[in-house]
Amino acid sequence: MPWIGWFDLADQSDVFVILDDVSFSKQSWQQRNRIRTPKGLEFITVPVQTSGRTGQLIKDCEIVNLFFLKKIITTLQANYSKALFFRENFEELIDLIENSSHSNKLVEINFCIIKWMARKLKVTTPTVLASDLNVGGKRGEHVAAICEAVGANHYLSTIGAEDYLKDDISTFNRSGIKISIHNYEHPNYAQCFSPFTPYASAIDLIFNEGPNASEIMRSGRRALRLLSSQSHISSEEN
C-alpha cells in the first residue's frame, strides 16, 4: 500500500515497472506500509516466509498464512471507520486482498492492491512486472536494461535511488537514457486524527478524501530534477 508520492511518480510515467525480480528485503516497504492511528503512523504487514530463503526474489516470496487478513481488517476498521469514504471503499479492498492472497504470493497481493489504489487515484499508467520482461544485470545495469526492454529513453526515479544511480551513470549514458529524480511536496488533507501526519499509505488519502484524492495527490507534484551527474544533457531531450 504505497504512499501518495509513489503513485504521483507512476502518474507522470508512460509505463510503470514493478521491480519484482530483485532480492526481497525483510521488514521493508515490499511487505508493509504505515497507516494513520491515534498514536501516529503505525505499520501494517503481510508476513512472508523467510526461514532458509536468504536471497529469495520478491516474485518468489510466499505469505506465511491468511491470518494477516483478519488483523488488517480489524486494524483498518479501528482507525478508519469514521473516515468519510471508508464504507464505500473498505469491503472492495478487503475482497481484493482476500482473493489475491489465495495465490500465496506476496507479489500478487501487492500488484492487485496497487492496481486498485491506482484506479481510485485515477492513475491510468500501464503497469508491468519486471519479471515478465526477463532482463539481466544488477543495480543500475538492470534498471537500464528494463528501460531498453520497454522502449524508454527517460527514466524517472525515486529520490532514494539517486546515489546508486550516480554510481552506475555510465550504464545509462551508454544506452542514451536520461534520468530525472521525482520531486514531491506532501500535501495536507483531512485525516481522522490531528495533527496532520504525512507519509502514510495512500489508503489514508483514499478513505478520507474519496473522489478528491487524485486532485490532492497531484497537488504535491513539483518540477522533475535532472540527475546531477547528467547535467550536461539538454533539458529539451526526451
C-alpha positions as CSV (number, residue, x, y, z in Angstrom):
1,M,0.0,0.0,0.0
2,P,2.4,2.7,-1.2
3,W,2.4,6.4,-0.2
4,I,0.9,9.0,-2.5
5,G,4.2,10.2,-3.8
6,W,4.8,6.8,-5.3
7,F,1.6,7.0,-7.2
8,D,2.4,10.5,-8.4
9,L,5.6,9.2,-9.9
10,A,3.6,6.5,-11.7
11,D,1.1,9.1,-12.9
12,Q,3.9,11.0,-14.6
13,S,5.2,7.9,-16.5
14,D,4.4,6.4,-19.8
15,V,4.9,2.9,-18.4
16,F,5.4,1.9,-14.8
17,V,7.5,-1.2,-13.9
18,I,7.1,-3.0,-10.6
19,L,10.6,-4.3,-9.7
20,D,9.8,-7.8,-8.5
21,D,12.8,-9.6,-9.9
22,V,15.3,-8.4,-7.3
23,S,16.1,-9.7,-3.8
24,F,13.4,-9.4,-1.1
25,S,14.3,-7.2,1.8
26,K,12.8,-8.3,5.1
27,Q,10.7,-5.7,7.0
28,S,10.8,-3.3,4.0
29,W,8.2,-1.5,2.0
30,Q,7.9,-4.6,0.0
31,Q,5.7,-6.2,2.7
32,R,4.5,-3.4,4.8
33,N,3.4,0.3,5.0
34,R,2.1,2.7,7.5
35,I,-1.4,4.0,8.3
36,R,-2.5,6.9,10.5
37,T,-3.6,6.0,14.0
38,P,-4.2,8.0,17.2
39,K,-0.6,7.3,18.1
40,G,0.8,8.4,14.8
41,L,2.0,6.3,11.9
42,E,2.0,2.5,12.5
43,F,2.8,-0.4,10.3
44,I,0.5,-3.0,8.8
45,T,2.4,-6.0,7.5
46,V,1.9,-9.0,5.2
47,P,4.1,-11.8,6.8
48,V,6.2,-13.8,4.4
49,Q,8.3,-17.0,4.6
50,T,11.9,-16.1,5.1
51,S,13.5,-19.0,7.0
52,G,16.0,-20.8,4.8
53,R,15.2,-18.4,1.9
54,T,18.0,-15.9,2.1
55,G,18.3,-14.0,-1.2
56,Q,14.9,-15.0,-2.5
57,L,13.4,-12.8,-5.1
58,I,10.4,-10.7,-4.4
59,K,8.4,-12.6,-7.0
60,D,9.1,-15.8,-5.2
61,C,8.0,-14.7,-1.7
62,E,5.2,-16.7,-0.2
63,I,2.9,-15.5,2.6
64,V,3.0,-17.3,5.9
65,N,-0.7,-17.8,6.3
66,L,-4.0,-16.0,5.8
67,F,-4.3,-14.8,9.4
68,F,-2.8,-11.5,8.5
69,L,-6.0,-10.6,6.7
70,K,-8.1,-10.6,9.9
71,K,-5.5,-8.3,11.5
72,I,-5.6,-5.9,8.6
73,I,-9.4,-5.9,8.6
74,T,-9.6,-5.1,12.4
75,T,-6.8,-2.5,12.2
76,L,-8.3,-0.6,9.3
77,Q,-11.7,-0.7,10.9
78,A,-10.4,0.6,14.2
79,N,-8.6,3.5,12.6
80,Y,-10.7,4.5,9.6
81,S,-14.3,3.6,10.4
82,K,-15.1,7.3,10.9
83,A,-13.4,8.3,7.6
84,L,-15.8,9.9,5.2
85,F,-15.2,7.5,2.4
86,F,-14.4,4.4,4.4
87,R,-17.6,2.4,3.8
88,E,-17.6,2.8,0.0
89,N,-14.0,1.5,-0.3
90,F,-13.3,-0.9,2.6
91,E,-15.2,-4.0,1.5
92,E,-14.0,-3.8,-2.0
93,L,-10.4,-3.5,-0.8
94,I,-10.7,-6.4,1.6
95,D,-12.4,-8.7,-1.0
96,L,-9.5,-7.9,-3.4
97,I,-6.8,-8.7,-0.8
98,E,-8.6,-11.9,0.2
99,N,-9.0,-13.1,-3.4
100,S,-5.4,-12.3,-4.3
101,S,-4.0,-13.9,-1.2
102,H,-5.1,-17.3,-2.3
103,S,-2.2,-17.3,-4.7
104,N,0.0,-17.4,-1.7
105,K,2.3,-14.9,-3.4
106,L,3.3,-11.5,-2.0
107,V,3.7,-10.0,-5.4
108,E,0.2,-11.0,-6.4
109,I,-1.3,-9.3,-3.3
110,N,0.9,-6.2,-3.9
111,F,0.1,-6.0,-7.6
112,C,-3.7,-6.3,-7.1
113,I,-3.6,-3.6,-4.3
114,I,-1.5,-1.3,-6.4
115,K,-3.8,-1.5,-9.4
116,W,-6.9,-0.9,-7.2
117,M,-5.3,2.1,-5.4
118,A,-4.2,3.5,-8.8
119,R,-7.7,3.3,-10.1
120,K,-9.0,5.2,-7.0
121,L,-6.4,7.8,-7.6
122,K,-7.2,8.0,-11.3
123,V,-3.7,6.9,-12.3
124,T,-4.0,5.1,-15.7
125,T,-0.4,4.4,-16.5
126,P,0.2,0.9,-17.9
127,T,1.9,-1.2,-15.3
128,V,4.1,-4.3,-15.8
129,L,6.1,-6.7,-13.7
130,A,9.9,-6.6,-14.3
131,S,9.9,-10.4,-14.1
132,D,7.8,-10.5,-17.2
133,L,10.5,-8.6,-19.1
134,N,13.2,-11.3,-18.4
135,V,16.2,-8.9,-18.4
136,G,19.5,-9.4,-16.6
137,G,22.1,-7.1,-14.9
138,K,22.5,-5.8,-11.4
139,R,21.5,-2.4,-9.9
140,G,21.7,0.4,-12.5
141,E,22.6,-2.1,-15.2
142,H,19.3,-3.9,-14.5
143,V,17.2,-0.8,-14.5
144,A,18.8,0.4,-17.8
145,A,18.0,-3.0,-19.3
146,I,14.4,-2.7,-18.2
147,C,14.2,0.8,-19.8
148,E,15.5,-0.7,-23.1
149,A,13.0,-3.6,-22.9
150,V,10.1,-1.2,-22.7
151,G,11.5,1.2,-25.2
152,A,12.1,4.0,-22.8
153,N,14.8,6.7,-23.2
154,H,13.9,8.6,-20.0
155,Y,13.9,7.0,-16.5
156,L,12.0,8.7,-13.7
157,S,13.5,7.6,-10.3
158,T,12.6,8.0,-6.7
159,I,14.9,10.2,-4.7
160,G,16.1,7.3,-2.6
161,A,17.8,5.7,-5.5
162,E,19.8,8.8,-6.5
163,D,23.2,7.7,-5.0
164,Y,23.4,4.3,-6.7
165,L,22.2,5.8,-10.0
166,K,25.1,8.2,-9.9
167,D,27.5,5.3,-9.3
168,D,26.1,3.5,-12.3
169,I,25.5,6.5,-14.5
170,S,27.8,5.3,-17.3
171,T,25.4,2.4,-18.0
172,F,22.6,4.8,-18.7
173,N,24.8,7.2,-20.7
174,R,25.9,4.3,-23.0
175,S,22.2,3.5,-23.6
176,G,21.2,7.1,-24.1
177,I,18.8,7.1,-21.2
178,K,18.2,10.3,-19.4
179,I,17.4,10.2,-15.6
180,S,15.1,12.5,-13.7
181,I,14.5,12.5,-10.0
182,H,10.9,12.6,-8.7
183,N,10.3,15.8,-6.8
184,Y,7.3,15.9,-4.4
185,E,6.0,18.0,-1.6
186,H,3.5,16.2,0.6
187,P,0.1,18.0,0.6
188,N,-2.2,18.3,3.7
189,Y,-5.7,16.8,3.7
190,A,-8.4,15.8,6.1
191,Q,-7.4,12.9,8.4
192,C,-9.3,11.2,11.2
193,F,-6.8,12.3,13.8
194,S,-4.9,15.5,14.5
195,P,-2.4,17.0,13.8
196,F,-1.9,16.1,10.1
197,T,0.8,13.5,9.7
198,P,2.3,13.0,6.2
199,Y,3.7,9.8,4.5
200,A,1.0,7.4,5.4
201,S,-0.1,4.8,2.8
202,A,-2.2,6.3,0.1
203,I,-5.1,4.3,1.6
204,D,-5.3,7.1,4.2
205,L,-6.0,9.7,1.4
206,I,-8.5,7.4,-0.3
207,F,-10.5,6.7,2.8
208,N,-10.5,10.3,3.9
209,E,-11.0,12.2,0.7
210,G,-12.6,9.8,-1.8
211,P,-13.2,11.4,-5.2
212,N,-10.9,14.4,-4.3
213,A,-7.9,12.0,-3.7
214,S,-6.5,12.2,-7.1
215,E,-6.5,16.0,-7.2
216,I,-4.9,16.2,-3.8
217,M,-2.2,13.7,-4.8
218,R,-1.3,15.7,-7.9
219,S,-1.1,19.0,-5.9
220,G,2.1,17.9,-4.3
221,R,3.9,17.5,-7.7
222,R,6.9,19.7,-8.3
223,A,9.2,20.0,-11.3
224,L,11.4,17.0,-12.1
225,R,15.1,17.3,-11.3
226,L,17.7,16.0,-13.8
227,L,20.2,13.7,-12.1
228,S,23.2,16.0,-11.3
229,S,25.6,13.6,-13.0
230,Q,23.8,14.1,-16.3
231,S,23.6,17.9,-16.0
232,H,25.3,18.1,-19.4
233,I,22.2,16.6,-21.1
234,S,19.9,19.2,-22.5
235,S,16.5,19.6,-20.8
236,E,15.0,19.6,-24.3
237,E,15.8,15.9,-24.8
238,N,13.1,13.3,-24.1
